[in-house]
Amino acid sequence: MSISGKVDPVVRPVAATDIAEALIEGLRDFQALPIYGLAFGAFYAAGGITIVLCLTAFGMIYLAYPLAAGFALIGPFVAIGLYEVSRRRERGEPVSFGAIWSTVRSRSEIGWMAFVTLFVFVIWMYQVRLLIALLLGLHASFSSFQEFMTVVLTTSEGLTFLLLGNAVGAVLSLILFSLTVVSFPLLLDREVDFVTAMVTSVRAVVASPLPMIGWAAAIVMLLIVSALPYFLGLIVTLPVLGHATWHLYRRIVAPLPA
Protein backbone atom coordinates (compact mmCIF):
# COMPACT_ATOMS: atom_id res chain seq x y z
CA MET A 1 0.00 0.00 0.00
CA SER A 2 1.15 3.58 -0.72
CA ILE A 3 1.32 6.28 1.95
CA SER A 4 -2.00 7.60 0.67
CA GLY A 5 -3.63 4.27 1.53
CA LYS A 6 -4.15 3.21 -2.09
CA VAL A 7 -2.82 0.09 -3.78
CA ASP A 8 0.60 0.62 -5.31
CA PRO A 9 0.73 0.64 -9.13
CA VAL A 10 1.78 -2.64 -10.72
CA VAL A 11 5.14 -2.38 -12.51
CA ARG A 12 5.91 -4.57 -15.50
CA PRO A 13 9.40 -5.25 -16.92
CA VAL A 14 10.21 -3.92 -20.38
CA ALA A 15 12.75 -4.78 -23.04
CA ALA A 16 14.68 -2.80 -25.63
CA THR A 17 11.93 -3.57 -28.16
CA ASP A 18 9.41 -1.77 -25.93
CA ILE A 19 11.60 1.33 -25.95
CA ALA A 20 11.95 1.20 -29.73
CA GLU A 21 8.18 0.85 -30.15
CA ALA A 22 7.56 3.68 -27.67
CA LEU A 23 9.82 5.92 -29.77
CA ILE A 24 7.88 5.05 -32.91
CA GLU A 25 4.58 5.80 -31.16
CA GLY A 26 6.05 9.06 -29.83
CA LEU A 27 7.01 10.09 -33.34
CA ARG A 28 3.46 9.34 -34.52
CA ASP A 29 2.01 11.54 -31.78
CA PHE A 30 4.33 14.37 -32.81
CA GLN A 31 3.36 13.97 -36.46
CA ALA A 32 -0.34 13.86 -35.60
CA LEU A 33 -0.30 16.97 -33.38
CA PRO A 34 2.91 18.85 -34.26
CA ILE A 35 1.76 22.27 -33.05
CA TYR A 36 1.86 21.19 -29.41
CA GLY A 37 5.20 19.44 -29.70
CA LEU A 38 6.79 22.39 -31.47
CA ALA A 39 5.35 24.81 -28.90
CA PHE A 40 6.72 22.93 -25.89
CA GLY A 41 10.01 22.27 -27.69
CA ALA A 42 10.36 25.96 -28.55
CA PHE A 43 9.62 26.90 -24.93
CA TYR A 44 12.35 24.51 -23.71
CA ALA A 45 14.82 25.82 -26.29
CA ALA A 46 13.98 29.44 -25.45
CA GLY A 47 14.70 28.71 -21.80
CA GLY A 48 18.13 27.37 -22.68
CA ILE A 49 18.92 30.32 -24.93
CA THR A 50 17.82 32.77 -22.24
CA ILE A 51 20.06 31.17 -19.63
CA VAL A 52 23.05 31.20 -22.00
CA LEU A 53 22.45 34.88 -22.76
CA CYS A 54 22.37 35.58 -19.03
CA LEU A 55 25.64 33.70 -18.57
CA THR A 56 27.16 35.77 -21.37
CA ALA A 57 25.96 39.01 -19.80
CA PHE A 58 27.49 38.05 -16.44
CA GLY A 59 30.77 36.90 -18.01
CA MET A 60 30.15 33.23 -17.19
CA ILE A 61 29.80 31.78 -20.69
CA TYR A 62 32.28 29.06 -19.73
CA LEU A 63 29.39 27.42 -17.85
CA ALA A 64 27.58 26.81 -21.15
CA TYR A 65 28.80 23.20 -21.44
CA PRO A 66 27.81 22.07 -17.92
CA LEU A 67 24.57 23.99 -18.34
CA ALA A 68 23.76 22.14 -21.57
CA ALA A 69 24.51 18.84 -19.83
CA GLY A 70 22.47 19.75 -16.76
CA PHE A 71 19.62 21.21 -18.78
CA ALA A 72 18.64 17.68 -19.74
CA LEU A 73 17.75 17.10 -16.08
CA ILE A 74 14.67 19.32 -16.23
CA GLY A 75 13.40 17.83 -19.49
CA PRO A 76 10.89 15.48 -17.77
CA PHE A 77 9.30 18.47 -16.00
CA VAL A 78 9.01 20.56 -19.18
CA ALA A 79 7.55 17.58 -21.07
CA ILE A 80 4.50 17.29 -18.76
CA GLY A 81 2.32 18.97 -21.37
CA LEU A 82 3.46 16.46 -23.97
CA TYR A 83 2.45 13.55 -21.75
CA GLU A 84 -0.99 15.09 -21.50
CA VAL A 85 -1.21 15.47 -25.29
CA SER A 86 -0.42 11.77 -25.72
CA ARG A 87 -2.84 10.81 -22.95
CA ARG A 88 -5.69 12.75 -24.55
CA ARG A 89 -4.92 11.44 -28.03
CA GLU A 90 -4.87 7.89 -26.66
CA ARG A 91 -8.31 8.37 -25.11
CA GLY A 92 -9.75 10.21 -28.07
CA GLU A 93 -10.29 13.36 -25.99
CA PRO A 94 -10.05 16.87 -27.47
CA VAL A 95 -6.63 18.49 -27.25
CA SER A 96 -6.08 22.18 -26.59
CA PHE A 97 -3.61 24.29 -24.66
CA GLY A 98 -6.39 25.22 -22.25
CA ALA A 99 -7.28 21.59 -21.59
CA ILE A 100 -3.62 20.69 -21.09
CA TRP A 101 -3.09 23.52 -18.62
CA SER A 102 -6.30 22.70 -16.76
CA THR A 103 -5.25 19.08 -16.24
CA VAL A 104 -1.68 19.89 -15.19
CA ARG A 105 -2.87 22.58 -12.78
CA SER A 106 -5.36 20.19 -11.19
CA ARG A 107 -2.59 17.72 -10.27
CA SER A 108 -1.18 19.37 -7.15
CA GLU A 109 1.40 16.62 -6.57
CA ILE A 110 3.16 17.62 -9.80
CA GLY A 111 4.34 20.76 -8.02
CA TRP A 112 6.31 18.65 -5.54
CA MET A 113 7.87 16.65 -8.37
CA ALA A 114 8.83 19.90 -10.07
CA PHE A 115 10.54 20.98 -6.85
CA VAL A 116 12.53 17.73 -6.76
CA THR A 117 13.61 18.21 -10.37
CA LEU A 118 14.69 21.82 -9.96
CA PHE A 119 16.47 20.98 -6.68
CA VAL A 120 18.64 18.38 -8.43
CA PHE A 121 19.37 20.87 -11.24
CA VAL A 122 20.51 23.46 -8.68
CA ILE A 123 22.75 20.85 -7.03
CA TRP A 124 24.22 20.07 -10.45
CA MET A 125 25.12 23.70 -11.14
CA TYR A 126 26.54 24.23 -7.64
CA GLN A 127 28.76 21.15 -7.88
CA VAL A 128 30.10 22.45 -11.19
CA ARG A 129 31.07 25.74 -9.54
CA LEU A 130 32.58 23.84 -6.60
CA LEU A 131 34.72 21.64 -8.87
CA ILE A 132 35.87 24.71 -10.82
CA ALA A 133 36.91 26.41 -7.58
CA LEU A 134 38.68 23.32 -6.23
CA LEU A 135 40.46 22.24 -9.40
CA LEU A 136 40.82 25.33 -11.59
CA GLY A 137 41.12 27.99 -8.92
CA LEU A 138 38.88 29.69 -6.39
CA HIS A 139 38.60 32.81 -8.55
CA ALA A 140 38.80 31.07 -11.92
CA SER A 141 37.27 33.06 -14.75
CA PHE A 142 37.48 32.69 -18.51
CA SER A 143 36.91 35.34 -21.15
CA SER A 144 35.39 32.88 -23.61
CA PHE A 145 34.02 29.37 -23.88
CA GLN A 146 36.98 28.47 -26.12
CA GLU A 147 39.46 29.53 -23.43
CA PHE A 148 37.59 27.43 -20.87
CA MET A 149 37.63 24.33 -23.10
CA THR A 150 41.34 24.84 -23.85
CA VAL A 151 42.14 24.78 -20.13
CA VAL A 152 39.86 21.80 -19.55
CA LEU A 153 41.32 19.72 -22.38
CA THR A 154 45.03 20.62 -22.13
CA THR A 155 45.77 20.67 -18.38
CA SER A 156 45.77 17.89 -15.79
CA GLU A 157 43.49 19.95 -13.55
CA GLY A 158 41.10 20.51 -16.43
CA LEU A 159 40.98 16.84 -17.34
CA THR A 160 40.34 15.95 -13.70
CA PHE A 161 37.51 18.49 -13.64
CA LEU A 162 36.05 16.99 -16.83
CA LEU A 163 36.26 13.45 -15.45
CA LEU A 164 34.81 14.22 -12.03
CA GLY A 165 32.18 16.59 -13.43
CA ASN A 166 30.91 14.03 -15.91
CA ALA A 167 30.96 11.28 -13.25
CA VAL A 168 28.94 13.38 -10.79
CA GLY A 169 26.63 14.46 -13.59
CA ALA A 170 26.04 10.84 -14.60
CA VAL A 171 25.13 9.91 -11.02
CA LEU A 172 22.75 12.87 -10.61
CA SER A 173 21.18 12.17 -13.99
CA LEU A 174 20.61 8.52 -13.12
CA ILE A 175 19.10 9.43 -9.75
CA LEU A 176 16.74 12.00 -11.24
CA PHE A 177 15.85 9.75 -14.15
CA SER A 178 14.97 6.95 -11.74
CA LEU A 179 12.76 9.30 -9.74
CA THR A 180 10.95 10.90 -12.68
CA VAL A 181 10.80 8.57 -15.70
CA VAL A 182 7.45 7.13 -14.57
CA SER A 183 6.40 9.59 -11.84
CA PHE A 184 5.37 12.56 -14.00
CA PRO A 185 3.18 10.48 -16.37
CA LEU A 186 1.77 8.56 -13.39
CA LEU A 187 0.78 11.76 -11.57
CA LEU A 188 -1.06 12.89 -14.70
CA ASP A 189 -2.77 9.56 -15.17
CA ARG A 190 -3.83 8.72 -11.61
CA GLU A 191 -4.60 10.26 -8.24
CA VAL A 192 -1.45 9.23 -6.36
CA ASP A 193 0.93 11.11 -4.07
CA PHE A 194 4.32 12.19 -5.39
CA VAL A 195 6.22 9.84 -3.03
CA THR A 196 4.35 6.84 -4.40
CA ALA A 197 5.02 8.12 -7.91
CA MET A 198 8.77 8.35 -7.24
CA VAL A 199 8.87 4.91 -5.61
CA THR A 200 7.01 3.44 -8.58
CA SER A 201 9.47 5.10 -10.94
CA VAL A 202 12.45 3.62 -9.08
CA ARG A 203 10.75 0.21 -9.08
CA ALA A 204 10.39 0.47 -12.85
CA VAL A 205 14.12 1.08 -13.27
CA VAL A 206 14.99 -1.78 -10.88
CA ALA A 207 12.64 -4.13 -12.74
CA SER A 208 14.33 -3.46 -16.11
CA PRO A 209 17.77 -2.00 -15.31
CA LEU A 210 19.54 -2.42 -18.65
CA PRO A 211 16.73 -1.21 -20.95
CA MET A 212 15.90 1.70 -18.64
CA ILE A 213 19.52 2.82 -18.19
CA GLY A 214 19.91 2.57 -21.96
CA TRP A 215 16.82 4.76 -22.36
CA ALA A 216 18.26 7.26 -19.86
CA ALA A 217 21.58 7.40 -21.73
CA ALA A 218 19.78 7.88 -25.05
CA ILE A 219 17.68 10.74 -23.63
CA VAL A 220 20.69 12.57 -22.17
CA MET A 221 22.81 12.18 -25.30
CA LEU A 222 20.00 13.24 -27.64
CA LEU A 223 19.18 16.29 -25.53
CA ILE A 224 22.83 17.34 -25.23
CA VAL A 225 23.45 16.95 -28.98
CA SER A 226 20.22 18.81 -29.71
CA ALA A 227 21.30 21.63 -27.39
CA LEU A 228 24.61 22.20 -29.18
CA PRO A 229 23.17 24.17 -32.15
CA TYR A 230 21.98 27.00 -29.86
CA PHE A 231 19.38 24.66 -28.30
CA LEU A 232 17.39 24.71 -31.54
CA GLY A 233 17.48 20.94 -32.01
CA LEU A 234 15.39 20.62 -28.85
CA ILE A 235 12.37 21.99 -30.72
CA VAL A 236 11.97 18.56 -32.35
CA THR A 237 13.87 16.24 -30.01
CA LEU A 238 11.98 17.16 -26.82
CA PRO A 239 8.46 16.47 -28.16
CA VAL A 240 9.40 13.11 -29.68
CA LEU A 241 11.09 12.01 -26.44
CA GLY A 242 8.23 13.40 -24.37
CA HIS A 243 5.54 11.53 -26.30
CA ALA A 244 7.71 8.39 -26.28
CA THR A 245 8.07 8.61 -22.49
CA TRP A 246 4.28 8.52 -22.13
CA HIS A 247 4.00 5.40 -24.27
CA LEU A 248 6.84 3.73 -22.37
CA TYR A 249 5.02 4.54 -19.13
CA ARG A 250 1.92 2.80 -20.48
CA ARG A 251 4.00 -0.31 -21.13
CA ILE A 252 5.61 -0.21 -17.68
CA VAL A 253 2.67 0.53 -15.37
CA ALA A 254 -0.21 -1.91 -15.69
CA PRO A 255 -3.63 -0.26 -16.20
CA LEU A 256 -6.09 -0.20 -13.34
CA PRO A 257 -8.58 -3.09 -13.25
CA ALA A 258 -11.82 -2.24 -15.00
FIGUTI-155471 format. One record per atom (N, C-alpha, C): residue in three letters; y, z, x. Coordinates in steps of 0.001 Angstrom, whole numbers, plus 500000, padded with zeros to 6 digits. Atoms other than C-alpha are relative to their C-alpha. Layout:
% FIGUTI-155471
ALAYZX...
% end
This chain:
% FIGUTI-155471
MET498797500000500836MET500000500000500000MET501255500000500871SER498730500024499277SER503580499276501145SER500790501255499686ILE499202498795500219ILE506278501952501320ILE500664499977498632SER499426500095501341SER507596500670497995SER498970500288498914GLY501041499686500959GLY504267501529496368GLY499256498792499469LYS500656501223500451LYS503213497909495851LYS498888499607500969VAL501105500462499165VAL500091496223497177VAL500542499079501093ASP499545500827498889ASP500621494692500604ASP499569498547499811PRO500379501418500086PRO500640490870500725PRO498753499710500832VAL501221500403499290VAL497356489281501784VAL500344498923501013VAL499712500940498910VAL497620487489505137VAL498753499205500339ARG501114500880499656ARG495426484497505908ARG500225499386501382PRO499842500649498684PRO494749483081509405PRO500307498521499834VAL499683501430500004VAL496083479621510205VAL499595499390501339ALA500355500733498791ALA495220476958512746ALA501121499032500355ALA498989500961499561ALA497199474368514681ALA500191498884498983THR499886501059501021THR496431471835511934THR500924500438498860ASP499111499493501054ASP498231474069509415ASP501458499854500417ILE498632500131499497ILE501330474051511602ILE500439498544499961ALA499673501427500022ALA501203470272511952ALA500273499530498574GLU499806500395501394GLU500849469854508180GLU501271500619499414ALA498762499376500455ALA503683472329507564ALA501206499215500489LEU498909500818499457LEU505920470232509823LEU500175498715499194ILE499937501228500796ILE505049467095507875ILE500619500288498631GLU499451499634501307GLU505800468845504583GLU501482500369500121GLY498597499674499775GLY509056470174506048GLY500856498756500133LEU499283501264499857LEU510092466663507009LEU500170499317498649ARG499907500596501339ARG509338465484503465ARG501079500695499165ASP498957499276500729ASP511545468220502015ASP501382499554500465PHE498713500425499446PHE514365467192504330PHE500358498599499517GLN499766501361500454GLN513971463542503363GLN500308499956498507ALA499802499997501447ALA513857464397499657ALA501368500554499621LEU498719499356500309LEU516974466623499705LEU500821500163501283PRO499348499932498679PRO518852465742502912PRO501354500698499991ILE498650499444500029ILE522274466949501761ILE499996501489500324TYR500071498556499752TYR521185470592501856TYR499617500284501454GLY500392499817498612GLY519441470305505204GLY501135499700500964LEU498881500373499126LEU522394468527506786LEU501128501027499924ALA498935499014500165ALA524808471097505353ALA499701501270500785PHE500359498781499278PHE522930474109506722PHE499908499732501503GLY500062500350498586GLY522267472310510013GLY501386499882500609ALA498622500143499522ALA525957471448510361ALA500675501368500139PHE499438498644499931PHE526903475074509619PHE499510500714501254TYR500608499379498804TYR524513476285512347TYR500612499418501267ALA499418500659498829ALA525824473711514825ALA501457500388500182ALA498584499623499922ALA529437474548513982ALA500163501409500548GLY499960498643499468GLY528715478202514698GLY499816500007501509GLY500215500087498562GLY527371477322518130GLY501198499426500725ILE498823500625499381ILE530320475066518918ILE501168500985500041THR498904499025500051THR532771477762517821THR499845501074501068ILE500236498961498993ILE531166480368520062ILE500249499459501404VAL499769500601498678VAL531200477998523054VAL501494499815500252LEU498550500155499846LEU534880477236522446LEU500665501346500295CYS499464498657499727CYS535579480973522373CYS499684500424501428LEU500357499675498615LEU533699481428525644LEU500894499253500974THR499124500799499138THR535765478630527164THR501397500602500039ALA498654499428500082ALA539013480200525963ALA500113501297500783PHE499984498720499294PHE538050483556527487PHE499502499882501437GLY500442500207498632GLY536904481986530772GLY498574500449500255MET501384499545499869MET533228482814530154MET499021498881499656ILE500829501140500333ILE531782479315529799ILE498643500055500685TYR501277499886499292TYR529058480272532276TYR498927500668499132LEU500968499399500914LEU527420482150529390LEU499442498991498999ALA500437501019500959ALA526806478850527576ALA498478499842499986TYR501462500163499956TYR523201478561528797TYR499273501165499329PRO500679498900500712PRO522068482080527812PRO500343500056498523LEU499635500026501415LEU523990481663524571LEU499137498990499255ALA500820501035500641ALA522138478428523764ALA498570500489499825ALA501362499475500094ALA518838480171524506ALA499923501099498935GLY500012498908500964GLY519748483244522469GLY500344499572498594PHE499583500471501318PHE521213481215519624PHE498800499669499121ALA501219500292500753ALA517679480260518643ALA499498501237499257LEU500485498765500613LEU517096483919517754LEU500479500162498565ILE499456499798501347ILE519318483765514674ILE499680498837499060GLY500388501138500826GLY517826480506513405GLY499313500392498702PRO500677499627501248PRO515483482226510886PRO500953500538498933PHE499028499466500953PHE518466483995509295PHE500815498870499373VAL499185501109500504VAL520561480820509006VAL499186499103499072ALA500856500911500763ALA517584478935507552ALA499573500549498643ILE500386499418501295ILE517294481236504502ILE500225499009498858GLY499694500955501054GLY518967478631502320GLY498998498865499942LEU500981501084499956LEU516463476026503457LEU498670500441499402TYR501216499488500634TYR513552478252502454TYR500132499926498480GLU499785500020501442GLU515094478496499006GLU499953498576499446VAL500082501397500428VAL515473474710498792VAL498534499586499854SER501424500351500055SER511766474277499581SER499301500735498869ARG500612499219501077ARG510811477054497163ARG500294499383498638ARG499614500598501282ARG512748475446494312ARG499362498622499820ARG500619501323500112ARG511442471973495083ARG498514500139499688GLU501417499752500243GLU507892473337495129GLU499738500362498541ARG500171499556501380ARG508372474894491694ARG500586499026498983GLY499388500943500911GLY510212471927490251GLY501265500521499356GLU498766499421500524GLU513356474009489707GLU501207499225500512PRO498796500706499540PRO516869472528489952PRO500552500626501274VAL499462499543498718VAL518488472755493374VAL501499499749500028SER498558500122499828SER522176473413493924SER500448501096500949PHE499506498976499090PHE524285475343496394PHE500254501306499256GLY499766498804500794GLY525219477749493614GLY498716500765499723ALA501286499363500280ALA521593478412492722ALA499429500642501259ILE500490499453498734ILE520686478914496382ILE500720501301500319TRP499206498811499691TRP523525481381496909TRP499679501143499051SER500306498971500983SER522696483239493703SER498688500703500326THR501304499409499662THR519075483757494754THR500088500853501245VAL499898499254498739VAL519891484809498315VAL500778501290499790ARG499169498820500231ARG522576487218497126ARG499264501065499197SER500733499042500830SER520188488808494642SER498914500741500770ARG501033499346499186ARG517718489731497410ARG500679500941500994SER499247499054499172SER519372492850498821SER499309500311501326GLU500728499671498773GLU516622493432501403GLU500254498977501107ILE499704501016498986ILE517622490200503156ILE501126500471500911GLY498915499471499183GLY520759491980504345GLY499497500852501146TRP500578499179498933TRP518648494456506306TRP499310499131501042MET500640500910499044MET516650491631507868MET501044499277500832ALA498916500642499255ALA519896489929508829ALA500526500943501066PHE499551499003499023PHE520980493152510543PHE499040500063501187VAL500997499968498920VAL517728493243512532VAL500161498785500908THR499857501239499225THR518208489625513609THR501242500030500886LEU498759499975499234LEU521823490043514687LEU499959501088501071PHE500129498924499019PHE520979493321516467PHE499255499515501239VAL500758500534498866VAL518381491569518643VAL500837498979500768PHE499135500978499329PHE520870488760519365PHE501040500706500864VAL499020499232499220VAL523463491320520512VAL499336500595501242ILE500736499469498849ILE520847492970522754ILE499794498904501033TRP500220501135499097TRP520072489547524224TRP501251499711500826MET498768500321499287MET523704488863525123MET500416501131500950TYR499657498871499127TYR524229492362526543TYR499092500052501232GLN500882499972498836GLN521154492124528757GLN500338498879500975VAL499554501070499112VAL522448488812530101VAL501166500479500861ARG498854499470499263ARG525739490460531073ARG499564501070500995LEU500498498956499107LEU523836493398532576LEU499325499390501226LEU500684500640498876LEU521644491133534720LEU500996499292500915ILE498969500641499185ILE524709489176535872ILE500689501037500871ALA499323498943499249ALA526409492419536908ALA499110500570501099LEU500914499407499029LEU523317493773538683LEU499636499044501127LEU500532500948499021LEU522239490599540460LEU501058499086500613LEU498990500929499497LEU525332488405540818LEU501329500678500320GLY498766499279499686GLY527988491076541125GLY500630500599498762LEU499435499284501136LEU529692493613538881LEU501172499261499376HIS498823500724500494HIS532806491454538597HIS499806498486500137ALA500289501424499841ALA531066488082538796ALA500701499176498940SER499325500913500912SER533062485254537267SER499924498606500590PHE500169501373499544PHE532695481495537475PHE500991499112499265SER498958500851500575SER535336478851536907SER499432498912499106SER500611501057500805SER532881476388535387SER498518500269499842PHE501439499873500228PHE529368476120534023PHE499240499440501190GLN500658500608498842GLN528468473877536982GLN499951500978501167GLU499984499013498916GLU529526476571539459GLU498971501097499744PHE500973498969500359PHE527429479134537593PHE498581499516500270MET501351500533499797MET524332476901537635MET499701499784501474THR500203500168498557THR524840476151541341THR499590501319500635VAL500335498679499469VAL524781479866542139VAL498606500418499539VAL501292499589500551VAL521798480452539864VAL498843499270500667LEU501105500822499504LEU519720477616541322LEU499898499940501527THR500004500159498529THR520623477870545026THR500037501329500755THR499996498705499319THR520672481617545770THR498815500828499522SER501136499152500374SER517891484212545773SER500369500905498825GLU499557499150501116GLU519947486454543490GLU500038499211498696GLY499931500844501180GLY520512483567541101GLY498632499677499448LEU501357500304500454LEU516835482662540977LEU499339501222499375THR500522498759500584THR515945486297540335THR500583500218498607PHE499339499892501305PHE518491486356537513PHE499357499047498996LEU500593501005500890LEU516993483170536050LEU498603500439499568LEU501362499580500310LEU513447484550536263LEU499984501190499045LEU499983498808500840LEU514219487965534810LEU500627499704498631GLY499339500324501261GLY516586486568532183GLY499091499265499049ASN500917500758500855ASN514032484085530912ASN498826500863499535ALA501113499113500369ALA511284486752530956ALA500417500943498872VAL499504499098501039VAL513375489208528938VAL500258499220498708GLY499747500831501167GLY514457486406526632GLY498724499631499263ALA501275500348500621ALA510844485398526042ALA499438501179499209VAL500501498805500683VAL509913488983525129VAL500789500255498713LEU499168499781501188LEU512873489390522753LEU499731498941498935SER500270501084500946SER512171486007521184SER498676500219499273LEU501311499766500604LEU508517486884520613LEU500056501159499010ILE499873498852500896ILE509433490254519096ILE500693499588498705LEU499250500381501197LEU512000488764516739LEU499229498982499173PHE500819500980500721PHE509746485845515848PHE498922500712499186SER501063499270500685SER506948488259514972SER500527500753498790LEU499410499224501094LEU509299490262512761LEU500534499132498865THR499272500806500986THR510902487320510951THR499281498752499513VAL500580501300500340VAL508569484301510800VAL499511499951498550VAL500464499941501384VAL507135485433507453VAL500943500831499136SER499227499034500788SER509585488160506402SER501107499372499170PHE498917500606500781PHE512556486002505367PHE499470499207498802PRO500542500695501177PRO510483483632503176PRO499377500960498990LEU500643499039500886LEU508563486611501769LEU501024500739499146LEU498953499299500747LEU511758488425500777LEU500628499113498928LEU499519500932501020LEU512889485300498935LEU498986499827498870ASP501061500335500938ASP509557484829497230ASP499575501170499125ARG500517498841500724ARG508716488388496166ARG500948501197500116GLU499221498763499982GLU510259491764495400GLU499298501016500899VAL500569499046499045VAL509227493639498552VAL501128500561500852ASP499000499417499118ASP511106495926500928ASP499934499317501360PHE499927500744498743PHE512187494615504321PHE499019500534501043VAL500992499464499061VAL509844496974506221VAL498636499367499735THR501262500663500351THR506844495601504349THR500019498542500434ALA499886501403499592ALA508117492086505024ALA499791499858501505MET500161500073498545MET508349492764508774MET498565500299500417VAL501396499663499684VAL504910494394508873VAL499083498828499664THR500794501165500394THR503440491424507006THR500168498871500995SER499727501041499024SER505103489058509469SER499239500259501302VAL500735499651498779VAL503622490919512446VAL498503499812499786ARG501427500195500313ARG500211490924510753ARG499627498525500042ALA500268501443499973ALA500471487149510387ALA499846499496501420VAL500088500415498598VAL501076486732514116VAL498721500534500629VAL501221499396499443VAL498222489119514992VAL498762499278499483ALA501155500678500591ALA495867487261512639ALA499742498631500619SER500136501343499396SER496536483890514331SER500885499923501243PRO499082499887498852PRO498004484687517767PRO500322498689500712LEU499738501231499244LEU497579481351519537LEU500795498974499199PRO499181500948500775PRO498790479053516734PRO501421500495499759MET498678499479500307MET501698481360515905MET500890500063501242ILE499213499994498764ILE502818481809519525ILE500371498564500385GLY499691501404499746GLY502571478040519913GLY501129499517499103TRP498935500351500943TRP504765477642516818TRP501328500607500462ALA498782499345499497ALA507264480138518263ALA500571499243501192ALA499545500731498818ALA507403478270521575ALA500599498652499614ALA499493501301500442ALA507883474949519782ALA501376500144499360ILE498706499779500648ILE510742476370517681ILE501088500232501040VAL498988499670498983VAL512573477827520686VAL500353498780500837MET499737501163499155MET512178474697522810MET500769498925499234LEU499310501016500794LEU513244472356520005LEU501451500388499732LEU498636499562500268LEU516290474472519176LEU500858499958501255ILE499234500035498745ILE517338474772522827ILE500353498565500369VAL499744501412499675VAL516950471024523452VAL501019499413499036SER499059500515500999SER518809470291520219SER501405500541500217ALA498684499397499771ALA521630472611521299ALA500707499394501211LEU499397500523498771LEU522201470818524611LEU501089498960499743PRO498909500965500266PRO524174467851523171PRO501062500596499070TYR498923499350500765TYR527003470140521978TYR499514500520498644PHE500604499407501202PHE524658471702519377PHE499787498989498875LEU500055500974501086LEU524708468457517385LEU498572499684499551GLY501383500265500379GLY520937467988517480GLY499475500971498963LEU500439498984500955LEU520624471149515393LEU500205499559498551ILE499717500458501367ILE521990469278512370ILE498731499463499335VAL501256500524500533VAL518564467646511967VAL498834500940500298THR501130499170499596THR516243469991513867THR499864501245499141LEU500073498759500772LEU517157473177511982LEU499416499787498611PRO500573500146501347PRO516469471835508462PRO498519499673499993VAL501429500337499967VAL513110470318509401VAL499183501246500328LEU500715498778499633LEU512010473561511094LEU500085501039498884GLY499850499049501087GLY513396475630508226GLY499069499703498841HIS500913500386501083HIS511526473697505543HIS498544500207500421ALA501374499842499520ALA508385473725507707ALA499589501472500013THR500301498569499984THR508613477509508068THR499602500486498614TRP500368499620501362TRP508518477872504280TRP498564499586499690HIS501345500496500312HIS505399475729504001HIS498938500718500825LEU500948499226499203LEU503735477626506844LEU499810501382499371TYR500089498716500697TYR504535480874505022TYR499052499905498813ARG500858500168501172ARG502805479520501917ARG498528499901500394ARG501378500078499523ARG499688478875503997ARG499523501350500524ILE500353498713499399ILE499790482318505615ILE499805501087498946VAL500052498916500996VAL500527484627502674VAL499374499473498706ALA500713500426501204ALA498093484314499788ALA500879500231498764PRO499192499822501223PRO499743483804496373PRO499526501207499193LEU500358498889500855LEU499800486664493910LEU498988499555498952PRO500960500357501055PRO496906486748491423PRO500735499641498711ALA499367500441501254ALA497759485003488178ALA500050501161499002
% end
